[in-house]
Amino acid sequence: MDFELAPEQIEFIQQPVDQHIWLEGPAGSGKTTVGVNRLLHLLSKDIAADSILTLVPQPTLGVVYHQAIRNPQHNINGVVDVTTVSGLAKRMVDLFWPLVVEEAGFGKPDQPPIFLNLETAQYYMARIVRPLLEQDRYFESVTLDRNRIYSQILDNLNKAVVVGFPHTEVAERLKAAWIGDDGQANVYDDVQDCANRFREYCLENNLLDFSLQLDVFINHLWSNEQCRSYLQNRYKHLIVDNVEELTPLGHDFIKEWLPDFESSFIIYDQDAGYRLFLGADPFTGERLKESFEVQETLTESFVTSPDVQTLEKRLSDVMERPSHASAYGDAREVIQFEYKQYHPEMINWVADSIAQLVHEEQVPPNEIVILAPFLSDALRFALQNRLEASDVPVQSHRPSRSMMEEPATRCLLTWASLAHPDWGFPPTSIDVASALQQSIGEMDLVRAQLLAETLYWVDDDGPHLASFDQLKHNMQERVTYLMGGRYEGLRIWLNDYKSRKPEPLDHCISRLFGEVLSQVGYGFHQNFDAAKVASNLIDSIQSFRRVAGARPLSKDTPLGKEYFELIRDGVIAAQYVKNWTLQNESAVLMAPAYTFLLNNRPVNYQFWLNVSSPGWWERIFQPLTHPHVLSRQWKVDAQWTDTDEVETNQDTLHRLMVGLIRRCRERVFLGLSELDEQGMDQRGPLLNAIQQMLRNLAVEEDDDGL
Amino acid sequence: MTLRQEFQFSQGSLQDFVDCKRRFQLRYIEQLSWPAIAADPILDHERNMDLGIQFHRLVQQHQLGIHEEKLTRMVNDAQLQVWWQNYLQHQPKDLPEQRHTEFLLSGSLEQRRLIGKYDLIAIEPGQRAIIVDWKTSKHTPKRQWLQDKLQTRVYLYLLTKAGAHLNNGKPFEPEQVSMMYWFANAPETPEIFRYDATQFADDEAYLSELIHTIDQLDIDSFPLTDNERHCRFCTYRSLCDRGLAAGDLNDLEDDFSQEDLDIDLDLEHIAEIEF
């Protein structure tokens, strides 16, 4: 940390190294800075780096700790473990598996564990649920994409373990809270049956999804003498940041382990809990406080000005929610907006305002974020184009974006489907044209379409690519012989591949990439973005193959074909760490609001888009689960009413607003348009709150004038 | 583009620089993914790597005190079975009691961090420290080849330089440190390298010079290697226009190194993001 620390921060950092300390405060009050410096302080007192465990709710929140440890100026010998509870759990399960495989009820005690990621968990879930959907009419009354059915069932299993109730009680809890028609009770029974079947299948086959990894760790390994001794002997000092974003399971685990540590430093962010939809529970987090004799609080913000704090206070007042922020400033000084009728006008206004900040006021682009409740492709595309046209670097971050939407992915899969005609996924002529444009250097879409329309066809024998020689001479000249030669190189490679014994899909794509597409004259050569996408795709297929290959569901269906079926089912791609860490540090960030919050990085300027959207307030549609009912704060048997819905949505909106404002130094720009992206007139609660606040301020000003 | 301040040098990245400056630039400065095949037959290569990982895990579990019987029944592959039995019957002898497995050690050099991931460090505090590296490569490398590898120099140097906390706060004398390469396919003939003050000084000078050189180079000064043998197993070969096909696995001298995979990207975190 290069900046000067405040005296109270120094006091907390320099507490004795055998102290157990609880530190809380609002976002922006310098708690993480204290946490990082506390870590450095411990190291400066000759505490071995590998005896310090630093827990964070998710990897992005550990980045500042990693950076500090890796800074050579700090001259640290050894490596501090910065991880998550689930990361630790997975590591321990992997290491001590032979000790608990039987006790935990797994069916193959002489075989290693197979860890599932989201894609592979959905793959097995799909195989279990699909026949029930098609033959037994499960979820008949629910209109939902299949991949969302699978993910919500998995979500229920996750909630059961992190909240701490048997997974067999999911339906019972959901039904008890439901007050609508009886049909929904059947849906919950279907959910329960699928969850039970999935868990049984996992146990039988040594498959560990996220929920089972945690379950095995907490319920079997943590009570195992050998594993527990290993952890207790290794770690002597504990630092936990953003403890409010951990789950009740995480809080219980920490509470039980705490007495074994020589020191601990737990940081609690007041008014946060943004990962609630992932099972986070700030209330059980706050209860940990009772275990600490030393309890400290930071109150002053190092981020927000009095005007920004006043904005928080004013909005909180309107939303009838408490706020400790001061109200000595003028909220109007830090918000800027213009009403536009149409959505594109609002986008233009945002882009122009950003260009002005960057080019005329010399604001570094990474001090600007563009936030929306959801970041649709259309919105992302429109903004990206407008900003790039204004010479403003921009990066988008949308965690749920599927890599299948990337042109490079579609291109590689097109060639892979041609290389495996027996799989029965012949690409369309449009796909082939697009893939040719991507694959062959300098080929434009017109030439690519010409080639695809004349040389590609599908008949009963499958798809075919004909030789360039079969084009008429005048057409060959139009395409050019240079590009024709490259086309032939690709076509011959595909034909040659088809004549050999087929390879796993990831190997096929990797070979095609290395031997053709990334060679001189082809579209992936020197195209680093496309190479990154290709790399992600290959990693995804490989991880699928290695898991599904170990426990194949069908001996007759090649795994590559199964992967294509996963794509067809819309199962999203797993996230890759690279996507989270390799961020362009000199670009404007576009992100969903929660993603920005969980990066925990203050900026000078925030642009809130689609302010009139109810998306800022409503929770996402999840008919098969319920984040509030399946929480430790919910009284089992209580009913979830409309009042509960409105109250929790108000709380959520308020928490979100406060979180964003506390991470803004200078100004909030509000993107307001009468009509939304779809041309609909919307007036969501955020817009109402802002308008009410402005009216109040106007009245006060008039009163002052009188 | 320059090397990130928090970049950590390892034996793998330094070896890359020594083999090909351009490869270092692409891999560590530009962090460029280039997913071509490294060696053929790729399935055999992948299997070797998997078995290598499984073997390392088994040994780690054994060193942590998990009963041999429980581990042996997890061995379901014939090749792995041979390695495992070789290990059980020909474990390195006379290793000190204090063991640190899959251990990360780091220290500062030339205003940079140098990091190493050790398979096993066995320590008798105040007396000696033995580094053990399990090798599962098909061929047993020549002693000179091992001696020249950055791994040998970095591991010995780093433990001597930054291992004081493993020795009751006192740095090891170079003469107290040694490194053993143990070969799963030739378990009775491990290679042992003893360390001394002269070698330590040489290594410090050499590693400092390497890191200093890398930090001083500008973006246009990372030329391709003149030795095209290095390109055979390099995935960037198509980017550099250095060939179409991957090298033959039988010509690969070393086994894989898991180290660099683990150090920079901690993939365990993926599950947390997903949920």
Interface residues (C-beta under 8 A of the other chain):
Chain A: D46 A48 A49 D50 P57 Q58 P59 H66 Q67 R70 N71 P72 Q73 N75 I76 N77 G78 V79 T83 T84 S86 G87 K90 R91 D94 L95 F96 P98 L99 P109 D110 Q111 P112 F115 N117 L118 N158 F210 Q213 Q226 Y230 L278 G279 P399 E503 P504 H507 I509 S510 R511 F513 G514 E515 S518 Q519 V520 H525 Q526 F528 A531 K532 A534 S535 N536 I538 D539 A574 Q575 Y576 V577 K578 W580 L582
Chain B: Q5 E6 F7 Q8 E30 Q31 L32 S33 W34 P35 A36 I37 I42 L43 Q54 R57 Q60 Q61 L64 G65 I66 H67 K70 L71 R73 M74 N76 F103 L104 L105 S106 G107 S108 Q111 R112 R113 I115 A162 G163 A164 H165 G169 T235 R237 S238 L239 D241 L244 A245 A246 L265 D266 L267 E268 H269 I270 A271 E272 I273 E274 F275
